[in-house]
Amino acid sequence: MQAPFSRLLSARWDQIFENRWYPFGPEERKYWHLLCDRIDMPAYKILERVHKYGNSDFGGSDYWFPSQTSSQGHIKNPDRVWRSILKEIAWPFVPIRLISSHYLNLPNFDRPRFNQKWQDEQNQIAAKLSTISGICDLTH
C-alpha cells in the first residue's frame, strides 16, 4: 500500500511498529492493520535520526514533519517550507523536484562522488542554519 501524500505529511511516530508504518487507525479503517507500508532499513535509520534530533533540538513532536505555525501541528505544504528555508539562507530558488530528479538520473558510478559533494553542501547548509534564530518558525 502507498499512503496518500497528505497522510505522509501527517505521519506520527506512534504509527511505526517495528519496521512498518500504519497510517490509518482502527477507528478510520476496518482492516487498518493490513494497510501498512514497510520501512526499509536505510529509511528507518534516517527516521530514527530525525526523531532523535527533533527531540533534542526542538523539544520533540508527535509528527515526522512538525510545524509550530500550522494549526494541525504538521507541515502541510513542503514547497512553502522549502522556499522559506532557501530565502533564510539567501540561496536562489531551485525546485526541490529538480534536485531529486538530478540525483535519480545520476549513473551509479557517479553517485559516491555526488554524495560527497552533497554532504559537503549539507554541512555548509547546516552551519548556516545553525546561525538562524527561530528555525522552527521556518515551517509556515
C-alpha positions in Angstrom: 0.0 0.0 0.0 1.2 3.5 -0.7 -0.4 6.1 1.6 -1.6 9.4 0.1 1.0 12.2 0.3 -1.2 14.1 2.8 -1.0 11.0 5.1 2.7 11.0 4.9 2.9 14.7 5.9 0.7 14.0 8.9 2.6 10.8 9.9 3.1 10.3 13.6 5.9 8.5 15.5 3.4 6.3 17.3 2.2 4.9 13.9 5.5 3.0 13.5 5.7 -0.5 14.8 8.9 -2.5 14.2 9.6 -1.7 10.5 6.1 -0.9 9.4 4.1 2.4 9.3 0.4 2.1 9.9 -1.1 5.4 8.5 -4.6 4.5 9.5 -6.0 3.8 12.9 -8.7 1.2 13.9 -11.3 4.0 14.1 -10.6 5.0 10.5 -10.5 1.8 8.5 -12.0 -1.6 9.1 -8.8 -3.5 8.0 -6.4 -0.9 9.2 -3.8 -3.5 10.3 -3.5 -4.7 6.7 -2.9 -1.1 5.4 0.7 -0.5 6.2 3.9 0.4 4.4 7.2 -1.4 5.1 10.0 0.9 6.0 13.3 -0.3 4.7 16.4 -0.2 7.0 18.1 2.9 5.5 14.8 4.9 5.7 14.2 3.6 9.2 17.7 4.7 10.3 17.0 8.2 8.9 13.7 8.4 10.7 15.4 7.4 13.9 17.9 10.2 13.5 15.2 12.7 12.6 13.3 11.7 15.8 16.4 11.9 18.0 17.5 15.3 16.7 14.0 16.6 16.7 13.6 15.7 20.4 17.0 17.1 21.4 16.9 20.3 19.3 13.3 21.2 19.2 11.7 19.5 22.2 10.1 16.7 20.2 6.8 16.4 18.3 4.3 13.7 17.6 4.8 14.2 13.9 7.5 13.2 11.4 7.3 16.7 9.8 6.3 19.0 12.6 5.3 22.7 12.2 4.9 25.2 15.0 2.9 27.5 12.8 0.4 25.0 11.4 -2.9 24.7 13.2 -2.7 20.9 12.6 0.8 20.6 14.1 2.5 19.3 10.9 3.8 20.6 7.6 1.0 20.8 5.0 3.0 22.3 2.1 6.6 21.3 1.8 7.2 23.7 -1.1 6.4 26.6 1.1 8.8 25.4 3.7 11.5 24.8 1.1 11.1 28.4 -0.2 11.3 29.8 3.3 14.5 27.9 4.0 16.1 29.0 0.8 15.1 32.6 1.5 16.5 32.4 5.0 19.9 31.1 3.9 19.9 33.6 0.9 20.0 30.9 -1.8 18.4 31.3 -5.2 15.2 29.3 -5.7 15.8 25.7 -7.0 12.8 23.5 -7.3 13.1 20.5 -4.9 11.8 18.2 -7.7 14.8 19.3 -9.9 17.3 18.4 -7.2 15.7 14.9 -6.7 15.4 14.2 -10.4 19.1 15.1 -11.0 20.1 12.8 -8.2 17.9 10.0 -9.5 19.3 10.4 -13.1 22.9 10.1 -12.0 24.6 6.9 -13.1 25.5 4.6 -10.2 29.3 5.1 -10.6 28.8 8.9 -10.2 26.7 8.7 -7.0 29.6 8.3 -4.5 31.2 11.5 -5.9 27.9 13.3 -5.9 27.1 12.1 -2.4 30.4 13.5 -1.1 29.7 16.8 -2.8 26.2 16.9 -1.5 27.5 16.0 2.0 29.8 19.0 1.9 26.9 21.2 0.8 24.7 19.8 3.6 27.4 20.7 6.1 27.5 24.2 4.8 23.7 24.5 4.9 23.7 23.1 8.5 26.3 25.6 9.6 24.3 28.5 8.1 21.0 27.2 9.5 22.6 26.9 13.0 23.1 30.7 13.0 19.4 31.4 12.1 17.4 32.1 15.2 13.9 30.7 15.3 14.5 27.9 12.8 11.2 26.3 13.9 9.4 29.4 12.5 10.5 28.4 9.0 7.7 25.8 8.8 4.9 28.2 7.9 
